Amino acid sequence: MPSLTDNLTDPVPRTDTSGAVIAVGHVGTIYQATNAVYMGRATPRTKKLLPNGVVLNERMAQKVRRQEQGHEYAERLLLGLGAAPMRAGADPKVWLREALEAVGARNLRHRGVHRYVYRLGRNRRERESIRLGLPADDPYPKVPDRW
């Protein structure tokens, strides 16, 4: 049965607080070279950039706030950057806000990752029978976002 596969690329360069490049940003050159269909950008959002250049994404933050499975990873990351440990009985939401401030997390306005899809099927006819929900007329992006 024909289907789609979704691929994302992050065009935003990132540095740590010393200015060392952590990620140069990429536009999905390999997807372009293999004729993936460019579907534009995903939803723009503001992300939390930690001093070491790592993004603390909203899902990780939510795990900390709700103390869901996997929250320990994000907490260890923040502790390693100098945040104070969470005290017993403390509100995780308050702790996260204070920890992000203590480590010097920055807001990074992100215009959205680039989205590519491949039409999957056993043959060309099956692949071409898949209708995409959005027009696929955008040209391929050629350079990462500016610093």
N, C-alpha and C positions, 0 to 999 in steps of 0.2 A: 504494500500500500504506500503511495507517495506521501511524503511528509516534509517538514522543514526542520532545519537545525539553526539555532541562533548563536552568533558569536559576537563578542564585545571587545573593543580595544579602547584603551584609555589614552587620549591625546594630551593629557595635562602633565607637563614636566613637574617634578617635585625635588626639593632640596631639603637637607637638614638645616638646623639653625646656623651651622658654620658655613653654609653655602655649598657644601659638597652635593653633587648630583646623585640622587637616589634612584630616580626614574626619569628617562629622557622624554617620555611620552611617545606613543606610536599610533600610526593611522591605519594599521591593518594591511600593510603591503602584501603579505602572503595571501590574505583573503582576496585582495584585488587581483593578484597574479593568477589565482585559481578561479576567477570569474564568479566570486560570490556577489550577491545582489546587495548593494549599499542601500540601507533603509533609513539613513539620517541619524540623528542623535537621539539618545534616550533623554529622559527628563532631567533638566538642569536642577542642581541642588547644591547646598552648602555642606561641605564635609569638614570634619575635624582633622587637622594635620598636626601630628605629634612632633616634638622637636627632632626626632630621629628620621623624619620624612615619611613615616608610616601613617596611613590614613586609618583613623578609628571610625569605621563605618557605623551607620545607624543601627544595624542589626547587632553588632557587638555591644554598642552602648545600651541597647534595649535588654540584652541578656544580663548586663550588670544591674540595670535598674530593677529588673524583675527577679534577679538571682536565678535565672534559668540555666539549664545545662550548658556549659561552655563559658560561663562568666569568669571562671578562674583565669583563663588565658588573658582576657582584657585587663583584669585586675593585676596580674603579674607584670604585664607590659607597662602599666602605669606606675606600679611600685618600682620597677627597674629604672624608670625615668625620674624618680624622686618623690612620688606621691606618698603621703602618709598612709599606713595601713588602715583599713576600715575597722573601727572599734565594734565590739559586740553590741548588738542592739541598735546600731546606727542605721539611718535611712539610706539605702543604697543610692537613691536619686540624688540626695544631698552630697553623699560621698563622691559620686561621679563628677558632679559639677565642681566641687572643691578640688578634686584630683586633677581635672583638666586645667583648671586655673593654676594650680601649684606647679604643674610641669611645663606650663607655657604653651599649651595647645593653641593653634591658630585656626581661624576660619579660612577655608579655601572655597571660593565660589567656583563651582565646576559647571561648565556649559553642557555636560552630558557626554557619556561615552559614545563612540561610533558603533552602530549596529550593522551587522552583515548577516545575511541568511543564505543558506544553500537549499535549493530544492532537491529533495532526495527521492529517487525512484529507480526502478530497474532499467528504464530506458529513457531516451530523450522525450518521447511522447508523454510518459507519465510525469516527468519532471516539469514539462511545459504546461501540463494540465493544472498545476497548482496555481491558484490565484492568490496574489498577495493582497493584504488588506490596505496597504498604502501604495501610492505610486512609487515606482523604483527609478525615477528619472534624475535623482541627484547625482552629480558627478562625484567620483571618488575623491576623498580628501587627500592632499598630497604632503602637507606639513603638519607637525604637531602644533598645539596651541602655543601662544607666546608665553614667556615667563611672566 
